[in-house]
Amino acid sequence: MKRAFAAAAFASALSAIAPAAAETILKYEVVPLSRADARRMWTKEAPDATGIGDYAPWAMVARVQYEDGQSLTITQLWSNRHCGVSACPFKVFQGDELVAEDDACSEPDHHAISEDARVIRACSKLIRTNRK
């Protein structure tokens, strides 16, 4: 009985995180943290950011534009001080307004946004964008 329940729970969890047909893989740009737009998105974190190995800290930045004229900027900070073993800080902006903040997996090739831009899938984690 316990096995059947565990299997059902696992199948349910997989269906919740499986890639949806109506999502788009985010296309990130690597942006030095020394650049003004990156520093503006990471104002609190930038002064304490430290490099990873031989690399200075940086931000991954993706911009998504919608037919209604709205856009979202999705960014992830890469800093030895701020990243854990498998996740780094993650923010979503609508214009200049911060609408979501969380940690997300450090595999940007596995970050996708839903068609309605309300959810970002970062590996197995779902992050609500709070898009208005």
RAWOPE-V465537 format. One record per pair of residues at least 4 apart in sequence whose C-alpha atoms are under 6 Angstrom apart, sorted by the first residue. I is the first residue (numbers start at 0). J is the second residue. If there is no record, write none. Layout:
i	j
I	J
I	J
//
This chain:
i	j
2	6
13	17
16	123
21	114
22	112
22	113
22	114
23	111
23	112
24	110
24	111
25	110
25	111
26	61
27	59
27	60
27	61
28	59
28	60
29	59
30	57
30	58
31	57
32	37
32	38
32	57
38	42
41	45
48	78
48	80
49	56
49	78
49	79
49	80
50	54
50	55
50	56
50	78
50	79
51	79
56	77
56	78
57	77
58	75
58	76
58	77
59	74
59	75
60	73
60	74
61	72
61	73
62	71
62	72
63	70
63	71
64	70
65	69
65	70
71	92
71	93
72	91
72	92
73	90
73	91
74	89
74	90
75	88
75	89
76	88
78	82
82	86
82	87
85	104
85	105
86	102
86	103
86	104
86	105
87	102
87	103
87	105
88	102
89	100
89	101
89	102
89	103
90	99
90	100
91	98
91	99
92	96
92	97
92	98
98	129
99	128
103	121
104	121
109	121
109	122
110	120
110	121
111	119
111	120
112	116
112	118
112	119
113	118
117	127
117	128
117	130
118	126
118	127
118	128
119	125
119	126
120	124
120	125
//
